[in-house]
Amino acid sequence: MDNCRLYLVPTPIGNLEDITLRAIKVLQAVDVILAEDTRTSGKLLKHHHINKPLQSYHIHNEHKNVEHLVQRMGQGETFALISDAGTPAISDPGFLLVREAIAAGINVDCLPGATAFVPALVNSGLPSDKFVFEGFLPHKKGRQTRLKVLAEEERTIILYESPHRLIKCLEQLKEFCGDRQVSVSRELTKMFEETVRGSLSEVIAYFSEKGIKGEFVVVLAGKS
């Protein structure tokens, strides 16, 4: 370990074995692990025999906790930030803490590791040399405005979507972007991992008939 005070540590997106040796080493060495959900993270840490204090850090408490955490880092404590799955700050809490730590002159180190959109993109069969990652679309305010912008995007587009919003998302993409090619991956690295490819119409029909479970990554072809 060096003099770094904040480590951003990616965690598996499904399969608990998808964690690097360095990530395990860092988690074993820090003073405190900041976790989005301590119950979820507790299972991962137990699986890898990591016994460190866990502190909750999530979207609902990050604003009020950031200043105190940065102060503790300034006093010499070392922290690791993890999310429920994947890389912290990618559609998860983390940005505020990183920004304030950097502003305070604290060393920050992000380890490489799991992120759901990378395997979904590479596995899609769509161009991966240039792409735009949108994360989750706005639920209400600004949603149609964002869809209009994406309709003109020539690069491959990557979205995250929850199961109860998937069909609506695909139907709106078809409405605004036309019946483009799309690849939808769910439950990546898990037992029921699945990727469905085809036109938006075909994929909408598939999931409308089969039903929807799991977390989804939508990879949409850019405008021709």
C-alpha positions as CSV (number, residue, x, y, z in Angstrom):
1,M,0.0,0.0,0.0
2,D,1.2,3.5,-0.8
3,N,0.1,6.8,0.7
4,C,-3.2,6.7,-1.2
5,R,-6.2,7.4,1.1
6,L,-9.1,6.6,-1.2
7,Y,-9.3,3.5,-3.4
8,L,-12.2,2.9,-5.9
9,V,-12.5,-0.8,-6.1
10,P,-14.7,-2.5,-8.8
11,T,-16.7,-5.5,-7.6
12,P,-18.2,-8.4,-9.5
13,I,-21.4,-7.7,-11.5
14,G,-22.7,-11.2,-10.8
15,N,-20.1,-13.9,-10.5
16,L,-18.2,-13.5,-7.2
17,E,-15.1,-14.8,-8.8
18,D,-14.8,-11.8,-11.1
19,I,-12.6,-9.8,-8.8
20,T,-8.9,-9.0,-9.2
21,L,-6.2,-10.2,-6.9
22,R,-5.2,-6.6,-6.4
23,A,-8.8,-5.6,-5.4
24,I,-8.8,-8.3,-2.7
25,K,-5.4,-7.1,-1.5
26,V,-6.6,-3.5,-1.2
27,L,-9.8,-4.4,0.6
28,Q,-7.9,-6.5,3.1
29,A,-5.5,-3.6,3.8
30,V,-7.7,-0.4,4.1
31,D,-9.1,0.8,7.4
32,V,-12.7,1.1,6.3
33,I,-14.8,-0.1,3.3
34,L,-17.5,2.2,2.1
35,A,-20.4,0.1,0.6
36,E,-23.5,1.1,-1.2
37,D,-25.4,-1.7,0.5
38,T,-23.6,-3.3,3.4
39,R,-25.7,-6.5,3.2
40,T,-24.9,-7.1,-0.4
41,S,-21.2,-6.2,0.0
42,G,-21.0,-8.3,3.2
43,K,-21.7,-11.5,1.1
44,L,-18.8,-10.7,-1.3
45,L,-16.4,-9.9,1.5
46,K,-17.3,-13.1,3.4
47,H,-16.8,-15.1,0.2
48,H,-13.2,-13.7,-0.1
49,H,-12.5,-13.9,3.7
50,I,-12.2,-10.1,4.0
51,N,-13.0,-8.8,7.5
52,K,-12.9,-5.0,7.6
53,P,-15.3,-2.4,9.0
54,L,-18.1,-1.6,6.6
55,Q,-19.8,1.8,6.4
56,S,-22.9,2.7,4.4
57,Y,-22.3,5.1,1.5
58,H,-25.1,5.5,-1.0
59,I,-27.0,8.1,-3.0
60,H,-29.3,9.1,-0.1
61,N,-26.5,9.9,2.4
62,E,-23.5,10.8,0.2
63,H,-24.0,14.6,0.3
64,K,-24.0,14.8,4.1
65,N,-21.2,12.2,4.6
66,V,-18.6,13.5,2.1
67,E,-17.1,16.3,4.2
68,H,-16.6,14.1,7.2
69,L,-15.1,11.3,5.2
70,V,-12.6,13.6,3.5
71,Q,-11.7,14.9,7.0
72,R,-11.0,11.4,8.2
73,M,-8.8,10.7,5.1
74,G,-6.9,13.9,5.9
75,Q,-6.2,12.6,9.3
76,G,-4.7,9.4,8.0
77,E,-7.5,6.9,7.5
78,T,-7.6,4.8,4.3
79,F,-10.9,4.0,2.6
80,A,-12.0,1.7,-0.2
81,L,-15.3,2.6,-2.0
82,I,-17.3,-0.2,-3.6
83,S,-20.7,-0.3,-5.1
84,D,-23.2,-3.2,-5.2
85,A,-21.8,-4.3,-8.5
86,G,-19.3,-2.9,-11.0
87,T,-17.1,0.2,-10.8
88,P,-18.0,2.9,-8.3
89,A,-19.3,6.2,-9.8
90,I,-20.5,4.5,-13.1
91,S,-24.3,5.0,-12.6
92,D,-23.5,4.6,-8.9
93,P,-22.5,6.9,-6.0
94,G,-18.8,8.0,-6.0
95,F,-18.3,11.1,-8.0
96,L,-18.9,13.6,-5.2
97,L,-16.4,11.8,-2.9
98,V,-13.8,11.6,-5.6
99,R,-14.2,15.3,-6.5
100,E,-13.9,16.5,-2.9
101,A,-11.0,14.2,-2.0
102,I,-9.1,15.5,-5.0
103,A,-9.9,19.1,-4.1
104,A,-8.5,18.4,-0.6
105,G,-5.3,17.1,-2.0
106,I,-6.0,13.5,-1.1
107,N,-4.6,10.7,-3.4
108,V,-7.3,8.7,-5.2
109,D,-6.6,5.5,-7.0
110,C,-9.2,3.6,-9.2
111,L,-8.5,-0.1,-9.8
112,P,-9.5,-1.6,-13.1
113,G,-12.3,-4.2,-13.0
114,A,-15.8,-5.2,-13.8
115,T,-18.2,-2.8,-15.5
116,A,-21.4,-4.2,-17.0
117,F,-21.5,-2.1,-20.2
118,V,-18.1,-3.3,-21.5
119,P,-19.0,-7.0,-22.0
120,A,-22.5,-6.0,-23.3
121,L,-20.9,-3.7,-25.9
122,V,-18.3,-6.2,-27.0
123,N,-20.8,-9.0,-27.1
124,S,-23.4,-7.0,-29.1
125,G,-21.9,-7.3,-32.6
126,L,-22.4,-3.6,-33.0
127,P,-19.4,-1.2,-33.7
128,S,-17.3,-0.8,-30.5
129,D,-14.6,1.5,-31.8
130,K,-16.7,4.6,-30.9
131,F,-19.6,4.6,-28.5
132,V,-21.5,6.8,-26.1
133,F,-22.5,5.6,-22.6
134,E,-25.7,7.2,-21.4
135,G,-26.4,5.2,-18.2
136,F,-30.0,5.5,-17.1
137,L,-32.3,7.8,-19.1
138,P,-34.2,10.4,-17.1
139,H,-37.4,8.9,-15.9
140,K,-39.6,11.9,-16.6
141,K,-38.2,15.4,-17.0
142,G,-35.9,15.7,-19.9
143,R,-36.5,12.1,-21.2
144,Q,-37.9,13.1,-24.6
145,T,-35.3,15.8,-25.0
146,R,-32.6,13.2,-24.4
147,L,-34.2,10.7,-26.8
148,K,-34.2,13.3,-29.6
149,V,-30.5,13.9,-29.1
150,L,-29.7,10.2,-29.1
151,A,-31.8,9.8,-32.4
152,E,-29.1,11.9,-34.1
153,E,-26.1,10.1,-32.5
154,E,-24.0,8.2,-35.0
155,R,-22.0,6.2,-32.4
156,T,-23.2,3.0,-30.8
157,I,-25.4,4.0,-27.8
158,I,-25.3,2.1,-24.4
159,L,-28.1,2.4,-21.8
160,Y,-28.8,0.8,-18.5
161,E,-32.4,-0.1,-17.8
162,S,-34.4,-1.7,-15.0
163,P,-36.8,-4.7,-15.7
164,H,-40.1,-2.7,-15.2
165,R,-39.0,0.0,-17.6
166,L,-37.4,-2.1,-20.4
167,I,-40.3,-2.4,-22.8
168,K,-41.1,1.3,-22.5
169,C,-37.5,2.2,-23.1
170,L,-37.3,0.0,-26.2
171,E,-40.6,1.3,-27.6
172,Q,-39.5,4.9,-27.1
173,L,-36.1,4.1,-28.8
174,K,-38.1,2.7,-31.8
175,E,-40.4,5.8,-31.8
176,F,-37.5,8.3,-31.8
177,C,-34.7,6.4,-33.6
178,G,-36.6,4.1,-36.0
179,D,-36.4,0.3,-36.0
180,R,-32.6,0.0,-35.6
181,Q,-30.5,-3.0,-34.6
182,V,-30.2,-3.5,-30.9
183,S,-28.6,-5.9,-28.4
184,V,-30.1,-6.4,-25.0
185,S,-28.1,-8.2,-22.3
186,R,-29.4,-9.3,-18.9
187,E,-28.0,-10.9,-15.8
188,L,-24.4,-10.7,-17.1
189,T,-22.0,-13.3,-15.6
190,K,-24.9,-14.9,-13.7
191,M,-26.6,-18.3,-14.2
192,F,-29.3,-16.9,-16.4
193,E,-27.2,-14.6,-18.5
194,E,-28.8,-13.8,-21.9
195,T,-28.2,-11.6,-24.9
196,V,-30.9,-11.0,-27.4
197,R,-30.0,-9.3,-30.7
198,G,-32.2,-8.1,-33.6
199,S,-34.3,-5.1,-34.6
200,L,-36.0,-3.1,-31.9
201,S,-39.3,-4.7,-33.1
202,E,-38.0,-8.2,-32.8
203,V,-36.5,-7.6,-29.3
204,I,-39.6,-5.9,-28.0
205,A,-41.7,-8.9,-29.2
206,Y,-39.3,-11.3,-27.6
207,F,-39.3,-9.8,-24.1
208,S,-43.0,-9.0,-24.3
209,E,-43.7,-12.7,-24.8
210,K,-41.0,-14.1,-22.5
211,G,-41.3,-11.8,-19.6
212,I,-38.7,-9.6,-18.0
213,K,-36.4,-10.4,-15.1
214,G,-32.9,-9.1,-14.1
215,E,-30.9,-6.0,-14.8
216,F,-30.4,-4.9,-18.4
217,V,-27.8,-3.3,-20.7
218,V,-29.2,-1.9,-24.0
219,V,-26.8,-1.5,-26.9
220,L,-28.3,0.4,-29.8
221,A,-26.9,1.0,-33.2
222,G,-26.1,4.6,-34.0
223,K,-27.7,6.6,-36.8
224,S,-26.7,5.5,-40.2
